[in-house]
Amino acid sequence: MDFSRLVGAPYKKGGSDANGFDCYGLVRFVAHAARGVDLPEKPIGWRRCGRLLGKDAPIRPFDISGMRRVWYHHMPRGIPRN
């Protein structure tokens, strides 16, 4: 899927579509559109959808990065690579 159409989409609290995203909504939208993965609404449930990687594990396409102490408060974007 070509996600370039999302560039410039506005921030919208609770948003999860091209009309506006918040940090959680963007990750959920891309996970569903690219891989058909339906993530729970908040990251607290995301940990049960995959597996935790060690700090030295290589980052692969569609891995989601979280920060240990702020995981549930702010979601850094996933890191898609080719």
QUIMO-V709112 format. One record per helix or strand. SS is the DSSP state (A for helix, B for strand). FROM is the first residue (numbers start at 1). LEN is the number of residues. If there is no record, write none. Layout:
BEGIN
<<SS/FROM/LEN> <SS/FROM/LEN>>
END
This chain:
BEGIN
<<A/3/4> <B/11/1> <B/16/2> <B/20/2> <A/23/13> <A/43/4>>
END
